């Protein structure tokens, strides 16, 4: 029987051959090596990210322009990055996937141009950008052209910021100048043990500072998730990371002109949560994540930055099928105090949600800002102001619930009525005051206590009197700073009602080029 390919017109046969070469990337041996390292190929990753059969590739036949150092003999179709668009849950997404099998995924001028083209396309059509990073860095043979390529990408990351969601999955190496593109994007995911990010690698650090460190300890997923805060989510492998990207996109609009996508809700919005009536009490910590899961749809809470600054919890969830961003003090860690890292973490998340029209639900249990020389010398004044600025600037629906402590300046900062929160609730256990009763009594009644026949009894009496008068939600409610003191079991119902009311909220900031947030 005749070979059917022999009957194809030459033009089609040539296209067949070019497609085959482009799809092979760096070849079967390099792809096998990628698999041995616990990583998928660029095309396998795209197939997992996008809905089946939806990927449309562009610039498949682009090659680099370098003729020096024998590079004219190392031209591979596609040049080490796969670019195009497709669908995630039926919605348009633009994607680029760096291909480590082709010259270690190193970035050339042509490679950068491919990425810039799809990013420009994303801005034109209002679609999210997902970058799958696995690259050895700049292509040294191209010198400044490679550096220019990085800067071209950085510019587009900056211009797209707040316009379309940008998500970076670090699925292999990402070092040197290459780290700054993911750093500008909205969310960074890293795979455990197969990815790393750093500006200067272990060899450079050893040479300059004589410090010994491994790649994993310097820039692995665990380091950036828990210590630096660069990484928002980690995953055990490529498959899990790409599933996380799909879930993240499900909470976000395609661009800043759209509302987040609503899902059909099975969990009734009029469901009471009786366990909340006893979860929060006057003394002792509780896990605020349990409170969040009890209230949101189906108990599903996608926590962001879970291992960094654990004294504050942030993440995405739904109520009545509508996405919300949750910010919550965590009493189990540092008693829920705000510190430098918590302020930075929460401020970043608040601004992210505000960019993409995700309503904010803030759960407050904060005794104040963390005392300490390291905090003062580290700039807690400026860093705490970032969170204050972020909440005040945000124009999305803002709902605040004070569950227990809301003391001093931290009360103001945590989405109080005074910085444009729309609906402020309190549990009966709420303590809204300048400070705790014990500290206040020492200042207000110090002389009376010293002169009393029984100082301990006098102090206890003054403490109880202060708590009755001031350390409760009712003075704030009397002044209109709290809209309603609710039974905790009613929280889900009230949140659903408020979100429905505020769905068409209109608010805006004064005309300006941009504000000067205390960076």
Steps between C-alpha positions, in 0.01 A plus 500: 500500500635841407616737775221764524757768593667447162183623328485831692580818309854625571377813675295295747781249546736785588250634753467151648875481546530844657217426742664171596833672567335776704298254708814296575658796682841397624442138400384182667820459702469843659129448568583168667758678715236756595273216612782341700538829687133481602390766252266504202578646160372844402230357277389246758459783748288703260280196434435465875437870553251557219171338410558201269554594137473875561864605458584718200874546454661801338859559387573128484769548235688794653877446539771710661707754307844432648784382277786529751662218701361237261141589583407504130523120521275479808173630366188322627154593378319690774833597663424362846164651584148391401248784475131534419157502653226261605217452745476427872147400598389648170660842558786646293852481645833599342795277585872465445699195606878503513655183355806386695575234237604772252832663594394466869206731437736797484353829385601652166376814331264300279375297799424824689317639198271195499408559865448872442269427206264282704506744791402780262225274370375438855471873558308550173243228570489532881617149587714372791866414440647178641877457482649153545861566595782249455810673368873511545493880471636738240656353186857611555590476132257786423629738766313827525224386261399245761506765774287727283255214457457467875437874535240486223317231697531692830341804337204295382461340844482849646254636246277193536503520879148565625358464148509124449589233759858376469596167654851353500568131556866432577551141386880494474787748530433874494812697583670834455304771325236245397350510851367850457231409251326260741562745784284762327215258433204452733567148628798266500476122536804273543547125479674337793855370446498565124489880487706785640526877473787728594681808374848374593561127518692296759832529313484881484402523867781264600754707304386838631394424859655156571154374594414143399142431398324253272272601216204357690575688823577821313212511256282191523124499541513453878736795544291739293171379645602534865794742524507753216130498413582510129297184437124494562424132446704180478419167339667157512531475120410658168155341483397633840640845422305526175181387676559783749535750214167385358335539841645848550366610163153377600483776764619781272346702219672501164589866546438803720181605322315180587350358817644174636322191365207377708446127541174321569475470879390176664575612857194701616570868564248499786691230688566578865836396650423408862859398585605865470301586813760313708810514279600854599520564872659753732823315572723265302585473131291341227589414142346772284523270198239275663273802529553586133435145381185480709357807329602476132344281232563129554782576744738570208764761581801542269757648736768720344842548662406235757856449633605865508404747777262248653363757746274615217303276264403596144334305224214452258160342558136534392175593668185438300722401207666845488878528557628688805844585635546422869741682732501373859719546807614162632482486883704177503815680382640802688148543642402645162724805536588688184871513423713598200455179302128472573443859392684448171322169433152635568555830316612318188195273511256787559635686196489183289132449581423866440668484157266224388172594667507227765303610812691500828385333821722592796486306827654703782655367819806718554648617832722752322832527320775266621738679742876463461818673394525287187156618396568868566845494339363292213250770410168380640375858467541496121402135456190527717403807300501285185210295634316812613550656158389185317174471693427873474568512126297188412165569334365144486228396748660486846335309784665489843421268789657558843497165675693592813783750552531821301742716694669831430628595156462143379121545531518792258728316257295180474231632264319712757196711416726806506696389191195434281394151598142455382352268760653448844379223729607385843449187707380551860853390600655799321730728700536833324719737700822697512662215691420207724336564836807403705726752326239773498429464872869537582498838326159634597478370858867454592492744795171366638631144488820594684308684772235228548499292818492188280673593170431161339129515574479864387680417179267206428197724561631770268582242230149355512345846491715602201408183312131560561515859378756488219633155407200380300334570164218715633675837534613474136148396399357796691725730296409334168847353447348151514190448286375195687599276790400154380464151637807319365285220356346758263831600340463311172148636452607861564802471271285364217246779548769768505678363194172498313431860603849618404523314170437820303694729733639815340798671658808670364812680610588863413652550152879462517790345315548255786528512876831489686459187714783479760703231323 
